[in-house]
Amino acid sequence: MGTGVKRSAATVARWTAGVLLVSWRYLWEITPLHRTVEAGDRSDVPRALPDELVDSRNQLLEHGVGPLFRRLFTVDVTGAHLSAEQLIDVIATDLKRVIPSEVTTVEDIGACRGGLQVGDEMVIRIPGPWNGPVRVVHRSPTCFRFATLTGHLEAGQIEFRARPQAETLRFEIEAWARPATRLVHLLYTHVRLAKEIQLNMWVRCCLATAGLAGGHPRSGVTITTRVVGTPFLPGPEAESR
């Protein structure tokens, strides 16, 4: 058996074991999860990317298939030792500290050392035949935002942010994305396999972030999903995908 085949088999085995482990933890997770699904509208479409950050490698919303899913993951952290600015700076310096390593690896391919900056790129590798190449399109002291690149299983954007909230520190992950291909559309929208794996990953990320901040999640994690139909979306659906 060739080295490449062995490496691929090992990767599949690790991903399979990782998915089973994370799914088991998710099923037995004692942290309350509050999930709602609502119909969305044009107000849920994210702002357009700056022209200087768009090139032939961008995978924009109009390149996707099916509806837009706007998903907001929220955790309020009690007893945090870090400020919102400090927390985001730590995560932006090493995203691997909050991404579940059982099923995900993060590879810096841009100038990400020392903290994410606009224009930096990385690949988030997840279970299945997809990679997750992204580019930083926004960075402030309390948030950073990625946009998807060609090869990602989604077309859209995702933002990580933190802010003081009454007596807690609020951390949020917000994603605006459509399935990148008809296969992903099937697995995400209809079979819901990819959707649950993704939800699993970002819930774990919220909980890991609460621990990284030195505190504990209060009232669990809230997940709000708004589903936006294609009539509200920019550009024609990519029928060729």
C-alpha positions as CSV (number, residue, x, y, z in Angstrom):
1,M,0.0,0.0,0.0
2,G,1.4,3.4,-1.0
3,T,2.3,6.1,1.4
4,G,-0.4,8.4,0.1
5,V,-3.1,5.7,0.4
6,K,-2.0,4.9,3.9
7,R,-2.1,8.6,4.9
8,S,-5.6,9.0,3.4
9,A,-6.8,5.8,5.2
10,A,-5.3,7.1,8.5
11,T,-7.0,10.5,8.0
12,V,-10.4,8.9,7.3
13,A,-10.0,6.6,10.3
14,R,-9.1,9.6,12.5
15,W,-12.0,11.6,11.2
16,T,-14.4,8.7,11.7
17,A,-13.2,8.2,15.3
18,G,-13.4,11.9,15.9
19,V,-16.9,12.2,14.6
20,L,-18.1,9.3,16.8
21,L,-16.3,10.8,19.9
22,V,-17.7,14.3,19.4
23,S,-21.2,12.9,18.7
24,W,-21.0,10.8,21.8
25,R,-20.0,13.8,23.9
26,Y,-22.7,15.9,22.2
27,L,-25.4,13.3,23.0
28,W,-24.3,13.2,26.7
29,E,-23.5,16.9,27.0
30,I,-25.0,18.2,30.2
31,T,-24.8,21.8,29.0
32,P,-28.3,23.0,28.0
33,L,-28.7,23.8,24.3
34,H,-31.5,26.2,23.3
35,R,-32.3,25.8,19.6
36,T,-34.7,27.7,17.5
37,V,-35.4,27.8,13.8
38,E,-37.1,30.7,12.1
39,A,-38.0,32.0,8.6
40,G,-35.5,34.6,7.5
41,D,-35.8,37.5,5.0
42,R,-33.6,40.0,3.2
43,S,-32.4,41.6,6.4
44,D,-30.5,38.3,7.2
45,V,-28.2,38.7,4.1
46,P,-24.7,39.8,5.2
47,R,-23.1,43.0,3.9
48,A,-21.1,42.7,0.7
49,L,-17.4,42.2,0.9
50,P,-15.1,45.1,0.1
51,D,-13.9,45.0,-3.6
52,E,-10.3,44.8,-2.6
53,L,-10.9,41.5,-0.8
54,V,-12.7,39.8,-3.7
55,D,-10.9,37.9,-6.3
56,S,-11.4,34.7,-8.4
57,R,-10.9,32.5,-5.3
58,N,-13.8,33.9,-3.3
59,Q,-16.8,31.6,-2.9
60,L,-19.5,34.2,-2.6
61,L,-23.2,33.7,-1.5
62,E,-24.3,33.8,-5.2
63,H,-22.0,30.8,-5.9
64,G,-24.0,28.6,-3.4
65,V,-27.0,26.3,-3.8
66,G,-30.3,26.4,-2.0
67,P,-31.3,28.7,1.0
68,L,-29.1,30.8,3.1
69,F,-28.6,29.7,6.7
70,R,-27.9,32.4,9.2
71,R,-26.8,30.7,12.4
72,L,-26.0,32.5,15.7
73,F,-24.2,30.6,18.5
74,T,-24.2,32.5,21.8
75,V,-22.7,31.7,25.2
76,D,-22.6,34.0,28.2
77,V,-19.5,33.4,30.4
78,T,-19.6,34.0,34.1
79,G,-16.4,34.6,36.1
80,A,-14.3,35.3,33.0
81,H,-10.7,36.4,33.7
82,L,-10.3,37.9,30.2
83,S,-11.8,41.0,28.7
84,A,-13.6,40.8,25.3
85,E,-10.5,42.3,23.7
86,Q,-8.1,39.8,25.4
87,L,-10.3,36.8,24.5
88,I,-10.5,37.7,20.9
89,D,-6.8,38.4,20.7
90,V,-6.0,35.0,22.2
91,I,-8.4,33.2,19.8
92,A,-7.1,35.2,16.8
93,T,-3.6,34.2,17.6
94,D,-4.3,30.5,17.8
95,L,-7.7,29.3,16.7
96,K,-6.7,25.7,17.5
97,R,-7.2,26.5,21.2
98,V,-11.0,26.5,20.8
99,I,-11.6,24.3,17.7
100,P,-12.3,20.6,18.7
101,S,-9.2,18.7,17.6
102,E,-10.9,15.3,17.4
103,V,-12.3,16.1,13.9
104,T,-10.8,19.4,12.9
105,T,-7.3,20.7,12.1
106,V,-6.4,24.3,11.4
107,E,-3.6,25.1,9.0
108,D,-2.2,28.7,8.6
109,I,-1.4,29.4,5.0
110,G,-1.2,33.2,5.2
111,A,0.6,35.6,7.5
112,C,-1.4,34.4,10.5
113,R,1.5,34.2,13.0
114,G,1.1,36.6,15.8
115,G,-2.7,37.1,15.2
116,L,-5.1,37.3,12.3
117,Q,-5.1,40.3,10.1
118,V,-7.2,41.2,7.1
119,G,-6.1,39.3,4.1
120,D,-4.6,36.3,6.0
121,E,-5.8,32.9,5.0
122,M,-6.1,29.5,6.6
123,V,-7.7,26.1,6.0
124,I,-10.0,24.5,8.5
125,R,-10.1,20.8,7.7
126,I,-13.3,18.9,8.8
127,P,-14.8,15.4,8.4
128,G,-15.8,14.5,4.9
129,P,-14.3,15.2,1.4
130,W,-14.0,18.9,2.0
131,N,-11.5,21.4,3.3
132,G,-12.5,24.8,4.7
133,P,-10.3,27.5,3.1
134,V,-11.1,31.0,4.4
135,R,-9.8,34.5,4.3
136,V,-9.9,37.2,7.0
137,V,-12.1,40.0,5.7
138,H,-12.6,42.0,8.9
139,R,-10.6,42.4,12.2
140,S,-11.3,44.7,15.1
141,P,-10.3,44.5,18.8
142,T,-13.4,42.4,19.6
143,C,-14.1,40.4,16.5
144,F,-12.8,38.9,13.3
145,R,-14.6,37.6,10.2
146,F,-13.8,35.0,7.6
147,A,-15.1,34.7,4.0
148,T,-15.1,31.3,2.3
149,L,-12.8,30.5,-0.6
150,T,-13.0,27.9,-3.5
151,G,-13.2,24.4,-2.1
152,H,-15.1,25.2,1.0
153,L,-18.3,23.2,1.7
154,E,-20.1,26.5,2.1
155,A,-20.4,29.8,0.4
156,G,-20.6,32.8,2.8
157,Q,-19.0,34.4,5.9
158,I,-18.5,33.6,9.6
159,E,-17.7,36.0,12.4
160,F,-16.3,35.4,15.9
161,R,-16.9,38.2,18.5
162,A,-17.1,39.0,22.2
163,R,-18.5,41.9,24.3
164,P,-19.4,42.6,27.9
165,Q,-23.0,41.7,28.7
166,A,-24.3,42.8,32.1
167,E,-22.4,40.6,34.6
168,T,-21.0,38.2,32.0
169,L,-18.8,38.1,28.9
170,R,-20.8,37.2,25.8
171,F,-19.1,35.2,23.0
172,E,-20.8,34.7,19.7
173,I,-20.2,32.9,16.4
174,E,-22.4,34.0,13.6
175,A,-22.4,32.4,10.2
176,W,-24.2,33.4,6.9
177,A,-23.8,30.6,4.5
178,R,-25.3,28.5,1.7
179,P,-24.3,25.0,0.7
180,A,-21.5,25.2,-1.9
181,T,-22.7,22.3,-4.1
182,R,-25.8,20.2,-4.6
183,L,-24.2,17.3,-2.7
184,V,-23.6,19.6,0.3
185,H,-27.1,20.9,-0.1
186,L,-28.4,17.3,0.2
187,L,-26.3,16.5,3.2
188,Y,-26.9,19.8,4.9
189,T,-30.5,20.7,4.2
190,H,-32.2,17.4,3.7
191,V,-30.1,14.6,5.3
192,R,-28.9,17.2,7.9
193,L,-25.7,15.3,8.5
194,A,-23.3,18.2,7.7
195,K,-25.6,20.6,9.5
196,E,-25.4,18.6,12.8
197,I,-21.6,18.0,12.5
198,Q,-21.2,21.8,12.1
199,L,-23.5,22.6,15.0
200,N,-21.6,20.1,17.1
201,M,-18.3,21.8,16.3
202,W,-19.4,25.3,17.0
203,V,-21.2,24.4,20.3
204,R,-17.9,22.8,21.4
205,C,-16.1,25.9,20.3
206,C,-18.4,28.1,22.5
207,L,-17.8,25.9,25.5
208,A,-14.0,25.8,24.9
209,T,-14.0,29.6,24.6
210,A,-15.8,29.9,28.0
211,G,-13.1,27.8,29.5
212,L,-10.3,29.7,27.8
213,A,-11.8,32.9,29.2
214,G,-11.4,31.4,32.7
215,G,-15.2,31.2,33.3
216,H,-18.2,29.0,32.9
217,P,-21.2,29.1,30.5
218,R,-24.3,30.4,32.1
219,S,-27.6,28.9,30.9
220,G,-25.8,26.8,28.2
221,V,-25.5,27.7,24.5
222,T,-28.2,29.3,22.4
223,I,-28.4,28.4,18.7
224,T,-30.7,30.5,16.5
225,T,-31.1,29.6,12.9
226,R,-32.8,31.7,10.3
227,V,-33.5,30.1,6.9
228,V,-33.5,32.6,4.0
229,G,-35.1,31.5,0.7
230,T,-33.4,32.1,-2.6
231,P,-35.7,35.0,-3.7
232,F,-34.1,37.2,-1.0
233,L,-30.5,36.3,-2.0
234,P,-28.1,38.2,-4.3
235,G,-27.6,36.9,-7.9
236,P,-28.9,33.7,-9.5
237,E,-28.5,30.3,-8.0
238,A,-25.5,28.6,-9.5
239,E,-27.2,25.9,-11.5
240,S,-24.0,24.5,-12.9
241,R,-22.9,23.2,-9.5
